[in-house]
Amino acid sequence: MANQEGIGAQVQINDLLILAAERARGYVRDVAERRVEPSKAAVTALAELQESFPQSPNDPGEVIAKLDQIGSAATVATTGGRYFGFVNGGMVPAALAANWLAAAWNQNAALRVMSPIGAELEEVALRWVCEALGLPPECEGGLVTCATMANFTALVTARHALLARAGWDVTADGMFGAPPLDVVVGAEAHASILKALSLAGFGSKRVTIVEADGQGRMRANKLPPLSERTIVCIQAGNVNTGAFDPAAEICKAAKEQGAWVHVDGAFGLWARISRKYEHLTRGFDQADSWATDAHKWPNVGYDSGLAIVRDGTALRASMGITAAYLEAGSRREPMHHTPEASRRARGVELWAALKSLGKSGLCSLIERTCAHAQRFAAGFREAGFTVLNDVVINQVLVSFGRPEVTREVIRRVQEEGTCWCGGTVWQEKTAMRISVSSWATTETDVEHSLRAILRIASECPAI
Ligand SMILES: *Cc1c(COP(=O)(O)O)cnc(C)c1O
């Protein structure tokens, strides 16, 4: 028999979920039309949140109303179609809706016994990801927060595998006194690789840096001598230019010497799903490990990093833990594949996004965003501005002249609010960086954004 309090709580949670859904629907409805960077007033209003810790309960309905009132206005509209910052993806509708259901489930995806659905969806989604990326079906992987953690997970696994081959158990005996390993990175590697190397005990400076070309591609003919004690970190999709390292050549050279090749493919690896980009992505399947993000190009929503390793035994040897009460079942156990134990069931949104898109939907998302990037590049060139990179996928770097001018254009574009683009310095040249990474971007969004940027650029020529 339910007591009064229990019934009351049920009624309240029902109303609360309806209230939250209404407010979320309002946000989704308006996000495509609103300014992309939040207004100064909305950001200033965040100060209202700096109150002292409430000493007594507040009505949950009022909590949610306040969250929407102050919070929604102070978000960056990354899920609309005119956000081109960093390489931040949007979120496909199925992922958003699945996220709501998953929140109601509140599953801990550490072990299968804690969440059969969490474990099952991870397994299925990982298999689909390997198929989408054209990676060997025997690969195993873990669902982590982001590409930085995925790089870390893969590099710790590489460390374990190479040292095991040298007769050293790094997982038990640590790095002190271990046979030294060499690490090779390209001159335009993403900073997260260096962070992951430092976390994994390699040190971010104790690396051999290989010269890169004008697009940021590692020069394969400049590789140092490799051995079975070398980890070579290559890149699928430079965060500025979108360029791909020559994976086929590098993997061949590495394989001959028994070196380990790790791929940072945070977004670029997804281009492998399209036949159009086959020429760029050739050879990446020959590597030993891969890091990627499903919250970038596939629009799965945060947070959704993936570490994938060819040698599953090495992954489990470096990530698995044993404790009497954590006995693994006979099937894949999520927590033996990641640094984390307790965590949310990330596989839910990943599965829902991939299930709703299918192979052709994902391929069309990738190709559509690349076509939008081409349109941006053409628009800038027609207006007489310099596009600094070969626009091979979804990344465009444009200069509006002297560095101060480009920086001012970026500042004004962000402030004006039609769209949002960030800045970068590419091989000593200051540039605006446009990353078309959202499923929601339409041709109209691109035309509006292009017009706004060109108008602003024409208004500030004389700085
Ligand atoms: C975005 C990116 C990263 C880092 O991704 P996070 O998910 O933010 O950790 C690493 N490498 C490349 C090439 C990237 O584009």
The ligand as a Gaussian input file, in Angstrom:
#p B3LYP/6-31G(d) Opt

LIG

0 1
 C       39.080000      17.755000     -30.633000
 C       40.334000      16.999000     -30.785000
 C       40.950000      16.379000     -29.699000
 C       40.463000      16.535000     -28.278000
 O       39.151000      16.160000     -28.143000
 P       38.398000      16.183000     -26.740000
 O       37.196000      15.366000     -26.991000
 O       38.093000      17.608000     -26.445000
 O       39.302000      15.595000     -25.727000
 C       42.063000      15.621000     -29.941000
 N       42.565000      15.490000     -31.174000
 C       42.019000      16.080000     -32.245000
 C       42.607000      15.873000     -33.590000
 C       40.870000      16.857000     -32.082000
 O       40.298000      17.426000     -33.149000

